[in-house]
Amino acid sequence: MSGTARIDSVDALRIFRTVLVKFAEQAQVSLGDAEGEMARVLVWLETEQTTFWSGQIRKRHDHVEKCKEAVRQKKLFKSPTGSTQSAVEEEKALRMAIKKEEEAVEKLKAVRRYIPRLQKEISMYKGGVQRLSTTVSSDIPLAVSRLDKMVQALEAYASLTVSGGGADDSGELFQRMARAMGEMETPPTDYKPLRQKTAAVERKTAVPGDVRLEVWSDGLITEKERELFSKIDSEKKSPAPDAAIFVENEAWTSQKIYLERVAGEDGDSGWFIGRADGAAPGEGVLSMPVADLLQSRQDLREALTLPVGFLIVIEGTGVTTVLDDKGKDVWSGIPK
């Protein structure tokens, strides 16, 4: 049995790297175009269409009043023969004017009705593509960097195999390879700062908030992941709908958030949602009923059943970590 590995073509890795970079560029352009088009339509509804139909209501209402006056004048004054004049044409014009005014009113109602619906759809779309967006902006660059290190390590190994160098040279090359491969390893994450952050929250000074219309930037929990929460070995209990849940201000703007449940007093669910991206904390903490939060984040329903001591991390790729009260990652051990 040979003591060396067979390396057919390092160029294949280089080709794959090029294709990966091109894919990331094209995906970023597509995501940007889609988001720009959605923003354009939303602005069109909020500004142009709202202004246009508000103006149309005023104009058409004025026209209705003029038509009513024309009917009144026709019926008020008699003909030269002394008979009552026919107002059929004027009444017909009045009915048309009223119909057009009602149409404008309905159009404005539809615009105002669809603005929040579109905002909700945009939020759901962003949650749906968040994993792809994170992959394109973070994971692919990291993969490209790892590919570069792999090529470097393989080239060093190939040069050792071809040259048949001495023990001293081979030892140095293997050390370089080990260092290159070692740089590819991801160090374990320390979650203590997140728990410390939760412990420092002043719940009594939290101000009432409403995040139902906010657009969350982190990845939504998928249906499959929601099912996996039932496989976590723990006593689960859903918080009361009117129990308070606390959210770090502007946490919804972060692409990486965490949820932690601590022991709470009466009326307190114990849950806190905060940023997990290392950015400076938002100013203040918001308090709201659990039911209000779930109106915008239905995907968190199963996660909120976990008991005191559990910590959940969510980012663009969905749920990445679930720690129990002893600090053990129970998420990685669940069969996916």
PyMOL commands that set and color helices and strands:
alter all, ss='L'
color gray80, all
select helices_A, chain A and resi 11-76+88-163+167-183+192-199+203-205+223-231+251-253+290-296+298-300+303-305
alter helices_A, ss='H'
color red, helices_A
select strands_A, chain A and resi 207-208+244-248+257-261+268-275+285-289+311-315+318-323
alter strands_A, ss='S'
color yellow, strands_A
deselect
rebuild
show_as cartoon
